[in-house]
Amino acid sequence: MAAKKVQPDQKAPALRHILGQERAINYLKTALNAGRLAHAYLFLGPEGVGKATTAKALAAALNCEAPQADGDACGVCPSCVRLAAGTHPDYLEIRPTSKERPPKIVIDQVREFRKLTAYPPAAGGWRVTLIKPAEDMKVEAVNALLKTLEEPPPQHLLVLTARVEDDLFPTIVSRCQKLAFAPLPAALVAQELVRQKGLPQPEAALLAALCGGSLGRALALDPAELIRRRDQVLADLQQISGNGLSAILDWAQRLAKNVDEADNFLLMAQLWYRDLLLLHAGGPAALLAHQDRMAELTSAARRSGPEACFDCFAALGAAQRHLGANLNPELTLDILGLRLQQS
């Protein structure tokens, strides 16, 4: 199938509910109120920052039966209720469905979508179609979509989402209006984790710091597992600093056997030294990721000056690049352990 009805949401979509994307939302509202929406938009930015939610909210605004003064959806009319329930006939999503791994968006899906564009929207408003993620379209699907982009039917709006435009075919990018979605501030992510998941503030701060500005990613993380992994990393750092060469070699050998564990160590350890550098710079406590480890952070900051902390942070970044370049994992971690111990 070219498109599927979306799963029910807990609340009706509206542009005013999109968090942390004021620039993009204001741009869309201005175009909406002026009647100058493009026929196709390309929403660019990290996963989990509101791109797909914005597409749905835009569909709600375009089809709302009692829009607000600024053009936003009311959230309570029959059209908005259907969108919230995932049953609106004129909001469609095209996502990867092929059996290959990873799955792709294939030509048959786009062909079925194009058949729909031959007919006006079922409810008499606008038909909005979301293609997510656009970088997962196979080349045949891209070529099939170009006809619709070149000759857009009336009352149809197409929204494509992607991380960066370099992952897409230039023929697609050139036919869409680009709109950037920024990573969300960590404080905003933490606030939403407290509100939506009831997490304690220290746990929320740690998840927010690790999610890269993606609320969707933060909501998907398991707080208990994250705390367990963080505690293991801090124990490893203590082992490296307080023991001899054999302890470093044992640690490097263990991590070299597990890529995920090594990646987790590098990410978590960088976050630890980032907090130490913030302390040395006099940064506010609210910016610290490890708010539940303030005593240990303060003690570590007394033992290590800012230069040593920066050297450790830089060593971790270098090791991350070396592992990404497929250099010898155990040797890379051996060298990293020595640099961390000597700093």
C-alpha positions as a printed Julia matrix, in Angstrom:
343×3 Matrix{Float64}:
   0.0    0.0     0.0
   1.16   3.54   -0.68
  -0.05   4.95    2.57
  -1.43   3.95    5.9
  -3.62   5.54    8.51
  -1.59   6.68   11.51
  -1.97   5.33   15.0
  -4.17   7.25   17.45
  -2.62  10.11   19.43
  -3.53  11.24   22.92
  -4.36  14.76   21.77
  -5.38  16.47   18.58
  -2.41  17.85   16.64
  -1.85  21.61   16.5
   1.08  23.79   15.49
   1.06  25.48   18.9
   1.9   22.14   20.51
   5.21  21.74   18.64
   8.06  22.21   21.11
  11.25  24.14   20.47
  10.72  24.83   16.75
   9.4   28.37   16.87
  11.21  29.51   13.72
   9.85  26.69   11.55
   6.35  26.97   13.01
   6.17  30.73   12.57
   7.29  30.35    8.96
   4.55  27.8     8.27
   1.89  29.87   10.02
   2.82  32.92    7.97
   2.62  30.96    4.74
  -0.64  29.32    5.84
  -2.36  32.61    6.66
  -1.12  34.21    3.45
  -2.3   31.27    1.35
   1.23  30.75    0.09
   2.09  27.26    1.24
   4.46  25.42   -1.07
   3.17  22.27   -2.75
   5.97  20.22   -1.17
   8.14  20.71    1.92
  11.33  19.02    2.98
  11.67  19.04    6.77
  15.34  18.58    7.67
  16.73  17.75   11.1
  17.47  14.98   13.6
  14.99  12.26   14.41
  12.56  12.96   17.23
  12.5   16.78   17.1
   8.97  17.24   15.77
   9.16  16.98   11.97
   6.44  14.36   11.54
   4.32  15.91   14.28
   4.51  19.25   12.48
   3.33  17.63    9.23
   0.31  16.24   11.04
  -0.39  19.56   12.77
  -0.2   21.32    9.41
  -2.73  18.84    8.04
  -4.98  19.62   11.0
  -4.74  23.37   10.37
  -5.5   22.97    6.67
  -8.59  20.83    7.34
  -9.87  22.35   10.59
 -13.56  23.27   10.56
 -13.17  26.02   13.16
  -9.59  27.34   12.94
  -8.22  29.76   15.49
  -7.53  33.38   14.67
  -3.91  32.61   13.77
  -4.95  29.78   11.43
  -4.0   26.98   13.8
  -6.28  23.97   14.28
  -8.92  24.15   17.0
  -8.23  20.6    18.16
 -11.87  19.72   18.89
 -13.8   19.79   15.61
 -14.65  16.5    13.84
 -11.73  16.89   11.45
  -9.22  17.43   14.27
 -10.69  14.53   16.24
 -10.29  12.23   13.24
  -6.68  13.3    12.83
  -6.01  12.6    16.49
  -7.64   9.17   16.15
  -5.68   8.31   13.02
  -8.83   7.96   10.9
  -8.77  11.12    8.77
  -9.12  10.13    5.1
  -6.92  12.96    3.88
  -3.86  12.5     6.07
  -1.6    9.74    4.75
   1.85   8.44    5.58
   4.3    6.6     3.33
   6.92   4.69    5.31
   9.36   1.87    4.5
   7.54  -1.44    4.09
   9.81  -3.61    1.94
  11.03  -6.94    3.33
  14.69  -6.09    2.85
  16.79  -4.97    5.82
  16.71  -2.13    6.41
  13.28  -1.73    4.79
  12.8    0.78    1.98
  10.02   2.82    0.38
   9.38   1.13   -2.97
   7.89   2.21   -6.27
   4.54   0.46   -5.74
   3.87   2.62   -2.68
   4.46   5.81   -4.68
   2.36   4.54   -7.58
  -0.61   3.94   -5.3
  -0.15   7.41   -3.81
  -0.13   8.91   -7.32
  -3.42   7.16   -8.1
  -4.97   8.96   -5.13
  -3.8   12.34   -6.4
  -6.05  11.91   -9.43
  -9.01  12.43   -7.09
  -9.82  15.44   -4.9
  -9.47  15.13   -1.12
 -12.25  12.96    0.3
 -13.36  15.48    2.92
 -13.2   18.48    0.6
 -10.2   20.14    2.25
  -6.54  19.32    1.73
  -4.87  15.95    1.35
  -1.55  15.96    3.21
   0.9   13.12    2.67
   3.98  12.51    4.8
   6.95  10.55    3.4
   9.19   9.47    6.27
  12.1    9.06    6.03
  12.6   10.33    2.51
  16.2    9.06    2.39
  14.8    5.52    2.48
  13.14   5.82   -0.92
  14.56   3.51   -3.56
  15.66   5.19   -6.78
  12.62   3.84   -8.65
  10.32   5.36   -6.0
  12.12   8.69   -6.3
  11.67   8.74  -10.06
   7.98   7.89   -9.69
   7.51  10.75   -7.23
   9.1   13.37   -9.48
   6.03  13.59  -11.71
   3.87  14.62   -8.75
   6.49  17.14   -7.58
   6.75  18.66  -11.04
   2.99  18.85  -11.62
   1.41  19.07   -8.14
  -2.35  18.45   -8.07
  -4.53  21.11   -6.4
  -5.33  20.82   -2.7
  -2.49  18.35   -2.16
   0.48  18.98    0.14
   3.49  16.69    0.31
   5.88  16.67    3.29
   9.14  14.74    3.21
  11.37  14.36    6.26
  15.1   13.63    6.32
  18.1   14.12    8.55
  20.22  16.03    6.01
  19.63  16.92    2.38
  22.88  15.23    1.3
  21.15  11.87    1.9
  18.58  12.68   -0.81
  18.6   12.83   -4.58
  19.16  16.42   -5.78
  16.09  16.09   -8.03
  13.95  15.72   -4.9
  15.62  18.5    -2.92
  15.33  21.02   -5.75
  11.57  20.52   -6.02
  10.77  21.04   -2.33
  10.74  24.02    0.01
  13.35  23.25    2.66
  12.69  23.93    6.33
  15.22  23.24    9.08
  14.27  21.69   12.43
  16.84  22.2    15.19
  17.83  19.83   18.01
  15.81  20.66   21.11
  17.49  22.33   24.11
  18.44  19.8    26.78
  16.48  21.76   29.4
  13.31  21.48   27.31
  13.83  17.73   26.78
  14.39  17.22   30.51
  11.26  19.22   31.31
   9.19  17.02   28.99
  10.67  13.83   30.46
   9.6   14.97   33.9
   6.14  15.89   32.62
   5.47  12.93   30.33
   7.27  10.1    32.13
   7.34  11.39   35.7
  11.11  10.99   35.93
  13.07  12.59   38.75
  14.95  15.67   37.58
  18.45  14.08   37.85
  17.44  11.13   35.65
  15.71  13.45   33.19
  18.84  15.62   32.95
  21.01  12.61   32.13
  18.64  11.32   29.44
  18.29  14.8    27.97
  22.06  15.21   27.75
  22.45  11.89   25.94
  19.64  12.21   23.4
  21.26  14.8    21.15
  18.32  17.19   21.27
  15.81  14.49   20.27
  12.78  14.22   22.54
  11.65  11.12   20.67
  14.95   9.39   21.38
  14.88  10.48   25.02
  11.37   9.1    25.53
  12.49   5.76   24.07
  15.47   5.37   26.42
  15.2    3.1    29.45
  16.21   5.23   32.47
  17.15   2.27   34.67
  19.36   0.71   31.99
  20.93   4.08   31.28
  21.82   4.61   34.93
  23.3    1.11   35.08
  25.5    1.8    32.05
  26.56   5.19   33.39
  27.54   3.66   36.74
  29.64   1.03   34.93
  31.45   3.75   32.99
  32.25   5.69   36.16
  33.51   2.47   37.76
  35.71   1.89   34.7
  37.12   5.42   34.94
  37.96   4.82   38.58
  39.63   1.51   37.7
  41.73   3.17   35.0
  42.89   6.03   37.21
  43.54   4.02   40.36
  45.36   0.94   39.07
  48.35  -0.04   36.98
  48.91  -1.06   33.4
  47.39  -4.52   33.78
  44.04  -2.98   34.8
  44.03  -0.8    31.68
  44.84  -3.78   29.44
  42.08  -5.87   31.02
  39.59  -3.03   30.6
  40.58  -2.44   26.96
  40.34  -6.15   26.16
  36.83  -6.34   27.63
  35.52  -3.31   25.76
  37.17  -4.3    22.47
  35.0   -7.41   22.36
  31.75  -5.4    22.49
  31.31  -2.5    20.08
  28.14  -1.25   21.8
  29.83  -1.24   25.2
  32.84   0.61   23.81
  30.61   3.22   22.15
  28.66   3.64   25.38
  31.86   4.15   27.37
  33.15   6.83   24.99
  29.83   8.71   24.99
  29.25   8.51   28.74
  32.85   9.33   29.64
  32.81  12.39   27.39
  29.67  13.52   29.17
  31.41  13.1    32.53
  34.39  15.24   31.51
  32.06  17.75   29.88
  30.4   18.18   33.29
  33.79  18.61   34.94
  34.72  21.3    32.44
  31.41  23.04   33.11
  32.17  23.01   36.84
  35.6   24.49   36.25
  34.05  27.2    34.07
  31.5   28.06   36.76
  28.53  26.87   34.69
  25.1   26.56   36.33
  24.26  23.23   37.94
  21.13  22.97   35.8
  23.35  22.32   32.75
  25.08  19.32   34.32
  24.07  15.88   33.07
  25.11  14.02   36.23
  23.06  15.98   38.73
  22.69  12.88   40.89
  26.5   12.64   41.22
  27.25  16.18   42.34
  29.45  15.1    45.26
  31.63  12.94   43.02
  31.77  15.62   40.34
  32.88  18.24   42.84
  35.52  15.91   44.28
  36.84  15.0    40.82
  36.99  18.66   39.82
  39.18  19.36   42.88
  41.57  16.54   41.93
  41.87  17.42   38.23
  42.37  20.86   36.78
  40.62  22.09   33.62
  43.64  21.29   31.43
  43.65  17.65   32.54
  39.89  17.36   32.03
  40.17  18.83   28.56
  42.98  16.42   27.68
  40.78  13.49   28.73
  37.83  14.84   26.77
  40.04  15.24   23.69
  41.48  11.72   24.12
  37.98  10.25   24.21
  37.02  12.12   21.04
  40.16  10.89   19.27
  39.41   7.3    20.27
  35.87   7.67   18.97
  37.18   8.84   15.59
  39.74   6.03   15.45
  37.15   3.36   16.19
  34.87   4.91   13.58
  37.73   4.59   11.08
  38.01   0.85   11.92
  41.42   1.09   13.56
  42.43  -1.74   15.9
  39.88  -1.51   18.77
  42.04  -3.03   21.52
  45.09  -0.95   20.63
  42.94   2.19   20.42
  41.48   1.52   23.87
  44.91   0.64   25.31
  46.2    4.05   24.22
  43.05   5.77   25.48
  43.39   4.12   28.91
  46.98   5.27   29.22
  46.08   8.84   28.23
  43.21   8.93   30.74
  45.48   7.61   33.49
  48.25  10.09   32.76
  46.0   13.17   32.6
